[in-house]
Amino acid sequence: METVIEIKNLTYLYPIGNKALDNLNLSVSQGERVAVVGPNGAGKSTFILHLNGILNGDGHITVMGMTMEKGNLPKIRQKVGIVFQDPDHQLFSPTVFDDVAFGPVNLGFSEKEVKDRVREALEEVGLSGFEERLPHRLSFGEKRRVSIASVLSMSPSILVLDEPSSSLDPRSRRELITLLKGFDITQIIVTHDLEMALELCKRVVVMDRGAVVADGNISEILGNEALMLEHGLEVPHSIRFTHFHTHDHEGEADKHCHTHCHPHPETHEHKERI
């Protein structure tokens, strides 16, 4: 698959001298949905702000074949859409239409194309007919979807989301997961919601102290208890309580072996898998 993001030896120091990123290396292929996890202060948010040039550290970043430099920033920012953790930081216009239209208007699209892009973006997030709604009167889940629509209206190739499920109720969280599953563009999802990450992603990147400390199959990495504890994380319940075992069914205990989830303690005998 084509590499759409390539990062080599990225280091970033805050003005007060704290090192937020420390020789970070990472590549992302087209169409991947990658979870980025780690403890607070690991550098996750700092990392994603480098993906469209909001922050500029030392190192080499290539996006869609373009080097991260001043002359390429307008094109890169069309390709990489970032959805921030707090939708109130992204929604600032009097109506939903104005918020979703902000990017296309500033790119100089015609009035018709702006309207078409707004309509299509709102359809994608399930908010058709919300054009004249007041953003501050929407539910938190609706604000989150309008924020996503405001990025989709730019037709990005890469969608970056910072803690997308935070502050959502269970129904809104489920709607968000279903929505993200339906997108066929590359996604980078920074999250503490490890169950959501497991449901959405095949690959996980674990960050700590500004560097990548693990990168690979999400079930294997999030199921590695020693690794998780070392970096301030916990094994998700859906992994912890899924295990291989056999049932003793009238002397035929070794005839089958399968996985399933159940709460503990169990009422039946578990035997070693051979």
C-alpha positions as a Markdown table, in Angstrom:
| # | Residue | x | y | z |
|---|---|---|---|---|
| 1 | Met | 0.0 | 0.0 | 0.0 |
| 2 | Glu | 1.1 | 3.6 | -0.7 |
| 3 | Thr | 2.6 | 5.4 | 2.3 |
| 4 | Val | 0.7 | 8.6 | 3.0 |
| 5 | Ile | 2.5 | 9.8 | 6.1 |
| 6 | Glu | 6.2 | 9.3 | 6.8 |
| 7 | Ile | 7.8 | 10.7 | 9.9 |
| 8 | Lys | 11.5 | 10.4 | 10.7 |
| 9 | Asn | 13.3 | 11.5 | 13.8 |
| 10 | Leu | 10.7 | 14.1 | 14.8 |
| 11 | Thr | 11.6 | 16.0 | 18.0 |
| 12 | Tyr | 9.7 | 18.9 | 19.5 |
| 13 | Leu | 10.6 | 21.1 | 22.5 |
| 14 | Tyr | 8.1 | 23.4 | 24.1 |
| 15 | Pro | 9.3 | 27.0 | 24.6 |
| 16 | Ile | 10.0 | 26.3 | 28.2 |
| 17 | Gly | 12.4 | 23.5 | 27.2 |
| 18 | Asn | 10.3 | 20.4 | 27.9 |
| 19 | Lys | 10.7 | 17.7 | 25.2 |
| 20 | Ala | 7.3 | 16.7 | 24.0 |
| 21 | Leu | 8.5 | 14.5 | 21.1 |
| 22 | Asp | 11.8 | 12.6 | 21.1 |
| 23 | Asn | 13.0 | 11.1 | 17.8 |
| 24 | Leu | 9.6 | 9.9 | 16.8 |
| 25 | Asn | 9.4 | 7.6 | 13.8 |
| 26 | Leu | 6.2 | 6.4 | 12.2 |
| 27 | Ser | 4.7 | 5.6 | 8.8 |
| 28 | Val | 1.0 | 5.2 | 7.8 |
| 29 | Ser | -0.3 | 3.6 | 4.7 |
| 30 | Gln | -3.3 | 4.6 | 2.6 |
| 31 | Gly | -6.6 | 3.3 | 4.0 |
| 32 | Glu | -5.2 | 2.3 | 7.4 |
| 33 | Arg | -7.2 | 3.1 | 10.5 |
| 34 | Val | -4.5 | 3.5 | 13.2 |
| 35 | Ala | -5.1 | 4.0 | 17.0 |
| 36 | Val | -2.6 | 6.1 | 18.9 |
| 37 | Val | -2.6 | 5.5 | 22.6 |
| 38 | Gly | -0.5 | 6.3 | 25.6 |
| 39 | Pro | -0.7 | 7.9 | 29.1 |
| 40 | Asn | -1.4 | 11.6 | 29.6 |
| 41 | Gly | 1.7 | 13.7 | 28.6 |
| 42 | Ala | 3.0 | 11.0 | 26.1 |
| 43 | Gly | 3.0 | 13.6 | 23.3 |
| 44 | Lys | 0.0 | 12.3 | 21.4 |
| 45 | Ser | -1.7 | 15.7 | 20.8 |
| 46 | Thr | 1.6 | 17.3 | 20.0 |
| 47 | Phe | 2.3 | 14.6 | 17.5 |
| 48 | Ile | -1.0 | 15.1 | 15.6 |
| 49 | Leu | -0.5 | 18.9 | 15.5 |
| 50 | His | 2.6 | 18.3 | 13.3 |
| 51 | Leu | 0.5 | 16.4 | 10.7 |
| 52 | Asn | -0.7 | 19.6 | 9.0 |
| 53 | Gly | 1.9 | 22.0 | 10.2 |
| 54 | Ile | 0.2 | 23.6 | 13.2 |
| 55 | Leu | 3.4 | 22.8 | 15.1 |
| 56 | Asn | 6.8 | 22.5 | 13.5 |
| 57 | Gly | 9.5 | 20.4 | 15.2 |
| 58 | Asp | 12.9 | 19.1 | 14.1 |
| 59 | Gly | 12.8 | 16.1 | 11.8 |
| 60 | His | 11.4 | 15.0 | 8.5 |
| 61 | Ile | 7.7 | 14.7 | 7.7 |
| 62 | Thr | 6.2 | 13.8 | 4.3 |
| 63 | Val | 2.4 | 13.8 | 3.7 |
| 64 | Met | 1.0 | 12.4 | 0.5 |
| 65 | Gly | 4.4 | 12.8 | -1.1 |
| 66 | Met | 4.8 | 16.4 | 0.0 |
| 67 | Thr | 7.5 | 17.6 | 2.4 |
| 68 | Met | 6.2 | 19.5 | 5.4 |
| 69 | Glu | 7.4 | 23.0 | 4.5 |
| 70 | Lys | 5.8 | 26.4 | 4.3 |
| 71 | Gly | 5.1 | 26.3 | 0.5 |
| 72 | Asn | 3.3 | 23.0 | 0.8 |
| 73 | Leu | 1.1 | 23.8 | 3.9 |
| 74 | Pro | -2.0 | 24.9 | 2.0 |
| 75 | Lys | -2.1 | 21.7 | 0.0 |
| 76 | Ile | -1.2 | 19.5 | 3.1 |
| 77 | Arg | -4.0 | 21.2 | 5.1 |
| 78 | Gln | -6.5 | 20.2 | 2.4 |
| 79 | Lys | -5.3 | 16.6 | 2.6 |
| 80 | Val | -5.1 | 16.3 | 6.4 |
| 81 | Gly | -8.2 | 17.2 | 8.4 |
| 82 | Ile | -7.9 | 17.3 | 12.2 |
| 83 | Val | -10.9 | 17.0 | 14.5 |
| 84 | Phe | -10.1 | 18.4 | 17.9 |
| 85 | Gln | -11.1 | 16.9 | 21.2 |
| 86 | Asp | -13.4 | 19.8 | 22.2 |
| 87 | Pro | -15.8 | 20.7 | 19.4 |
| 88 | Asp | -16.3 | 24.2 | 20.9 |
| 89 | His | -12.7 | 24.8 | 19.8 |
| 90 | Gln | -13.7 | 24.0 | 16.2 |
| 91 | Leu | -17.2 | 25.5 | 16.0 |
| 92 | Phe | -17.3 | 29.3 | 16.1 |
| 93 | Ser | -19.8 | 30.4 | 13.4 |
| 94 | Pro | -23.5 | 31.5 | 13.9 |
| 95 | Thr | -24.9 | 28.4 | 12.1 |
| 96 | Val | -24.0 | 24.9 | 11.3 |
| 97 | Phe | -23.9 | 25.8 | 7.6 |
| 98 | Asp | -21.3 | 28.5 | 8.2 |
| 99 | Asp | -19.1 | 26.2 | 10.3 |
| 100 | Val | -19.1 | 23.4 | 7.7 |
| 101 | Ala | -18.7 | 25.9 | 4.8 |
| 102 | Phe | -15.8 | 27.8 | 6.4 |
| 103 | Gly | -13.0 | 25.7 | 4.7 |
| 104 | Pro | -14.5 | 25.5 | 1.2 |
| 105 | Val | -15.3 | 29.3 | 1.3 |
| 106 | Asn | -11.7 | 30.1 | 2.2 |
| 107 | Leu | -10.5 | 27.9 | -0.6 |
| 108 | Gly | -12.4 | 30.0 | -3.0 |
| 109 | Phe | -15.0 | 27.5 | -4.2 |
| 110 | Ser | -18.1 | 28.8 | -6.0 |
| 111 | Glu | -21.3 | 29.3 | -4.0 |
| 112 | Lys | -22.9 | 26.2 | -5.6 |
| 113 | Glu | -19.9 | 24.0 | -4.8 |
| 114 | Val | -19.8 | 25.3 | -1.2 |
| 115 | Lys | -23.5 | 24.4 | -0.8 |
| 116 | Asp | -23.0 | 21.0 | -2.3 |
| 117 | Arg | -20.0 | 20.3 | -0.1 |
| 118 | Val | -21.9 | 21.3 | 3.0 |
| 119 | Arg | -24.9 | 19.2 | 2.1 |
| 120 | Glu | -22.7 | 16.2 | 1.3 |
| 121 | Ala | -20.7 | 16.5 | 4.5 |
| 122 | Leu | -23.8 | 16.8 | 6.7 |
| 123 | Glu | -25.3 | 13.8 | 5.0 |
| 124 | Glu | -22.1 | 11.8 | 5.7 |
| 125 | Val | -22.4 | 12.5 | 9.5 |
| 126 | Gly | -26.2 | 12.0 | 9.6 |
| 127 | Leu | -27.1 | 15.6 | 10.1 |
| 128 | Ser | -29.0 | 16.5 | 6.9 |
| 129 | Gly | -31.2 | 19.5 | 7.5 |
| 130 | Phe | -29.1 | 21.0 | 10.3 |
| 131 | Glu | -27.8 | 23.8 | 8.1 |
| 132 | Glu | -29.6 | 26.6 | 10.0 |
| 133 | Arg | -29.2 | 25.1 | 13.5 |
| 134 | Leu | -27.2 | 27.1 | 16.1 |
| 135 | Pro | -24.1 | 25.2 | 17.0 |
| 136 | His | -24.2 | 26.2 | 20.7 |
| 137 | Arg | -27.7 | 24.7 | 21.0 |
| 138 | Leu | -26.7 | 21.2 | 19.7 |
| 139 | Ser | -26.0 | 18.2 | 21.9 |
| 140 | Phe | -22.3 | 17.3 | 22.5 |
| 141 | Gly | -22.6 | 14.4 | 20.2 |
| 142 | Glu | -24.1 | 16.5 | 17.5 |
| 143 | Lys | -21.4 | 19.1 | 17.9 |
| 144 | Arg | -18.8 | 16.3 | 17.4 |
| 145 | Arg | -20.4 | 15.3 | 14.2 |
| 146 | Val | -20.6 | 18.9 | 12.9 |
| 147 | Ser | -16.9 | 19.2 | 13.7 |
| 148 | Ile | -16.2 | 16.1 | 11.6 |
| 149 | Ala | -18.4 | 17.5 | 8.8 |
| 150 | Ser | -16.5 | 20.7 | 8.8 |
| 151 | Val | -13.4 | 18.6 | 8.0 |
| 152 | Leu | -15.1 | 16.3 | 5.5 |
| 153 | Ser | -16.3 | 19.4 | 3.5 |
| 154 | Met | -12.6 | 19.8 | 2.5 |
| 155 | Ser | -12.5 | 16.3 | 1.0 |
| 156 | Pro | -9.4 | 15.3 | 3.0 |
| 157 | Ser | -7.4 | 12.1 | 2.3 |
| 158 | Ile | -6.5 | 11.7 | 6.0 |
| 159 | Leu | -8.8 | 12.2 | 9.0 |
| 160 | Val | -7.1 | 12.7 | 12.3 |
| 161 | Leu | -9.3 | 12.6 | 15.5 |
| 162 | Asp | -8.2 | 13.6 | 19.0 |
| 163 | Glu | -10.1 | 11.7 | 21.7 |
| 164 | Pro | -13.3 | 11.5 | 19.5 |
| 165 | Ser | -15.3 | 9.5 | 22.1 |
| 166 | Ser | -14.6 | 11.7 | 25.1 |
| 167 | Ser | -17.7 | 13.1 | 26.9 |
| 168 | Leu | -20.1 | 11.1 | 24.7 |
| 169 | Asp | -23.0 | 9.1 | 26.1 |
| 170 | Pro | -23.2 | 5.5 | 25.1 |
| 171 | Arg | -25.6 | 6.1 | 22.2 |
| 172 | Ser | -23.5 | 8.9 | 20.8 |
| 173 | Arg | -20.4 | 6.8 | 21.2 |
| 174 | Arg | -21.9 | 4.0 | 19.3 |
| 175 | Glu | -23.1 | 6.3 | 16.5 |
| 176 | Leu | -19.6 | 7.7 | 16.3 |
| 177 | Ile | -18.0 | 4.2 | 15.9 |
| 178 | Thr | -20.5 | 3.3 | 13.2 |
| 179 | Leu | -19.8 | 6.6 | 11.4 |
| 180 | Leu | -16.0 | 6.1 | 11.5 |
| 181 | Lys | -16.3 | 2.5 | 10.3 |
| 182 | Gly | -18.2 | 3.8 | 7.3 |
| 183 | Phe | -15.3 | 6.1 | 6.1 |
| 184 | Asp | -12.9 | 4.6 | 3.6 |
| 185 | Ile | -10.2 | 7.3 | 4.1 |
| 186 | Thr | -7.0 | 6.9 | 6.2 |
| 187 | Gln | -7.8 | 7.6 | 9.9 |
| 188 | Ile | -5.5 | 8.3 | 12.8 |
| 189 | Ile | -7.4 | 8.1 | 16.1 |
| 190 | Val | -5.8 | 9.3 | 19.3 |
| 191 | Thr | -7.8 | 7.9 | 22.2 |
| 192 | His | -7.9 | 6.6 | 25.8 |
| 193 | Asp | -11.0 | 4.6 | 24.8 |
| 194 | Leu | -9.2 | 1.3 | 24.2 |
| 195 | Glu | -12.4 | -0.7 | 23.6 |
| 196 | Met | -13.3 | 1.7 | 20.8 |
| 197 | Ala | -9.8 | 1.4 | 19.4 |
| 198 | Leu | -10.1 | -2.4 | 19.4 |
| 199 | Glu | -13.4 | -2.2 | 17.5 |
| 200 | Leu | -12.2 | 0.3 | 14.9 |
| 201 | Cys | -8.5 | -0.5 | 14.3 |
| 202 | Lys | -6.2 | -3.4 | 13.4 |
| 203 | Arg | -3.1 | -1.5 | 14.2 |
| 204 | Val | -2.1 | 0.5 | 17.4 |
| 205 | Val | 0.8 | 2.8 | 18.1 |
| 206 | Val | 1.7 | 3.2 | 21.8 |
| 207 | Met | 3.5 | 6.4 | 22.7 |
| 208 | Asp | 5.2 | 7.4 | 25.9 |
| 209 | Arg | 7.6 | 10.1 | 26.8 |
| 210 | Gly | 7.4 | 11.5 | 23.2 |
| 211 | Ala | 8.4 | 8.3 | 21.4 |
| 212 | Val | 6.8 | 5.3 | 19.8 |
| 213 | Val | 7.3 | 2.4 | 22.2 |
| 214 | Ala | 5.2 | -0.2 | 20.4 |
| 215 | Asp | 3.6 | -0.5 | 17.0 |
| 216 | Gly | 1.7 | -3.4 | 15.5 |
| 217 | Asn | -1.3 | -5.7 | 15.9 |
| 218 | Ile | -3.8 | -4.1 | 18.2 |
| 219 | Ser | -4.9 | -7.2 | 20.0 |
| 220 | Glu | -1.4 | -8.5 | 20.6 |
| 221 | Ile | -0.1 | -5.2 | 21.9 |
| 222 | Leu | -3.1 | -4.2 | 24.1 |
| 223 | Gly | -3.1 | -7.7 | 25.4 |
| 224 | Asn | 0.5 | -7.5 | 26.6 |
| 225 | Glu | -0.1 | -6.7 | 30.3 |
| 226 | Ala | 3.6 | -6.0 | 31.1 |
| 227 | Leu | 3.9 | -3.6 | 28.3 |
| 228 | Met | 0.6 | -1.9 | 29.1 |
| 229 | Leu | 1.5 | -1.5 | 32.8 |
| 230 | Glu | 4.9 | -0.2 | 32.0 |
| 231 | His | 3.4 | 2.7 | 30.0 |
| 232 | Gly | 0.5 | 3.6 | 32.3 |
| 233 | Leu | -2.2 | 1.7 | 30.5 |
| 234 | Glu | -4.4 | -1.3 | 31.3 |
| 235 | Val | -5.4 | -4.4 | 29.2 |
| 236 | Pro | -9.0 | -3.8 | 27.9 |
| 237 | His | -11.7 | -5.9 | 29.6 |
| 238 | Ser | -12.7 | -7.4 | 26.2 |
| 239 | Ile | -9.2 | -8.9 | 25.9 |
| 240 | Arg | -8.7 | -9.7 | 29.6 |
| 241 | Phe | -11.9 | -11.8 | 29.8 |
| 242 | Thr | -11.5 | -13.6 | 26.5 |
| 243 | His | -9.5 | -16.8 | 26.7 |
| 244 | Phe | -9.0 | -20.2 | 25.1 |
| 245 | His | -10.4 | -23.1 | 27.1 |
| 246 | Thr | -12.2 | -26.4 | 26.8 |
| 247 | His | -15.4 | -27.6 | 28.3 |
| 248 | Asp | -15.7 | -30.9 | 30.0 |
| 249 | His | -18.8 | -32.3 | 28.3 |
| 250 | Glu | -19.4 | -35.9 | 29.5 |
| 251 | Gly | -15.8 | -37.0 | 29.0 |
| 252 | Glu | -15.2 | -35.2 | 25.7 |
| 253 | Ala | -13.2 | -32.4 | 27.2 |
| 254 | Asp | -10.5 | -32.4 | 24.5 |
| 255 | Lys | -12.7 | -32.7 | 21.5 |
| 256 | His | -13.1 | -28.9 | 20.9 |
| 257 | Cys | -11.6 | -25.6 | 21.8 |
| 258 | His | -12.9 | -22.1 | 21.2 |
| 259 | Thr | -13.0 | -18.6 | 22.6 |
| 260 | His | -15.7 | -16.8 | 24.2 |
| 261 | Cys | -16.3 | -13.9 | 26.7 |
| 262 | His | -17.9 | -14.3 | 30.1 |
| 263 | Pro | -17.7 | -12.7 | 33.5 |
| 264 | His | -15.8 | -14.4 | 36.3 |
| 265 | Pro | -15.9 | -16.4 | 38.5 |
| 266 | Glu | -16.9 | -19.3 | 36.2 |
| 267 | Thr | -19.3 | -22.1 | 37.1 |
| 268 | His | -17.5 | -24.7 | 34.9 |
| 269 | Glu | -14.1 | -26.2 | 34.9 |
| 270 | His | -11.3 | -24.6 | 32.7 |
| 271 | Lys | -8.6 | -26.9 | 31.4 |
| 272 | Glu | -5.3 | -26.2 | 29.8 |
| 273 | Arg | -5.3 | -25.9 | 26.0 |
| 274 | Ile | -2.9 | -28.4 | 24.5 |
